[in-house]
Amino acid sequence: MTNLLIPILVDALVVDDVLNENEAQSWARNAVNYKRTLDFQAPNSDILQRTNDAETGVHLQWILPDELCHGEQKENENVVFHKVPNRWLVSRLHLDKNGKIAIKSWLV
């Protein structure tokens, strides 16, 4: 097993009851549903339909490092991609009210 530590920019959306009840905070769903293609419909949902039904919790979004997004192919062989981690350590660093660096981490 190899350990690899790469800083990645993570976007986080905290969804709670207050956010879900606030009509001004509704957003368009960008989820893809490939079952829709069975009926010859586009897999993406209606981007004009706004909703407030996100599950409560923290929704994370990030992009894999470039090195993990490209495969290699030798002549007459299949494309081989690097293995992608199935566990991520997400750490949040910020200044607390005393101006000291505070850190909190989660294993995702």
Protein Blocks (a to p, Z undefined) as FASTA:
>chain_A
ZZdddddddddddddfklmmmmklgccdfbdcfklmmnopafbdcfkbccfkbceddddd
ddddfklmpccddehiacddddddfbdcdddddddfkopacdddddZZ
